[in-house]
Amino acid sequence: MDMLRSQQIAEAGLTDWRKLAQGLHTRYLVEDFGSGARFVVAVGEAGDAVGHHPRVSMGKGYVDFELVSDDAIYREDDGTEHVVEWVTQQDVDLARRITEIAADHGLDADPASVSELELGLDTARSAAIAPVWAALLTGSAASQGRGTPSDEIREATGRVPNLWFSDAEEHETPRQRFHLEVYVAPEVAGQRIADALAAGGTVVDDSNAPSQTVIADQDGNKGMVCVDVAAAKQD
C-alpha cells in the first residue's frame, strides 16, 4: 500500500490524531485501568477485523496509540520502490474507527500531549558505524535499515528511540555529534520552545521553523523541536 504524503494526511481531517515522525499518534483520557483496558479490547477487535493494529501503551489516566504501516511503499522519482514504515490509508481508516470507538466509550482525546523522541547522529560514515549502533541499541542486525531505505536504526517493537544519521563532514571530537529530536503536536510547539527558553535555553537555528527549531542548553548541547506542519489540518 502506498505511503501517504503529509498533505494527504492533513486532508483526512483526523482531529484526534497528530502526525509525529513516521506515524499517527493520539492519547485518550480514561478514568481508571479497567475502562482503559476495555477500550483497548474494543480497539483490538476493530483491528482484528481489518488485520491491522496500533501500538498501544497505557498509564494512569491515559491510553496512547500509534498507527504506522510496516509495509508502506515509497517511490523515488525514477520509479524505484522501497518498503518503509509510514502512514498508509489503512492507518487513516483505523484512526477514524478508533475515534468512533472512543466516542462510544465516552472518552476525550488529548492529542496535544503526545510526543515522539528520536536520536540524531551527525556522521560521514553511517554505513560503517550503523552496525555498532544496531547491536548496541537493539541487539539485532536486522534493525539497521528496517522500514527505511537509509541506515537508520529502528527496533521492531519501538522500545528504544529510532536513531537516524545526518550527513556531515568529518570533524574532530569533542564537537557534539548526537542530538535529540522531539516531535510534538503543532499547537504546542511554540509553548515547548518558550518553556525551554525560559529555563535558560537559546535558539541557535530557526531557519527551518516551525518544522525544526534547534535549541541549545547552557553548555551548548543541542536538541530539536520538530513539527510535521504539512500534515496538520489547516483552518
PENORQUI-V137686 format. One line per field, one symbol per residue. ss: DSSP state (h for helix, s for strand, l for the rest). A space follows every 10 residues. Layout:
ss: ???
This chain:
ss: lssllhhhhh hllllllsss llsssssssl llhhhhhhhh hhhhhhhhhh llllsssssl lsssssslss ssssslllll sssssslshh hhhhhhhhhh hhhhlllssl hhhlssssss sssllhhhhh hhhhhhhhll hhhsllllll llslllllll llssssslll lllllllsss sssslhhhhh hhhhhhhhll lsssssssll lsssssllll lsssssllhh hllll
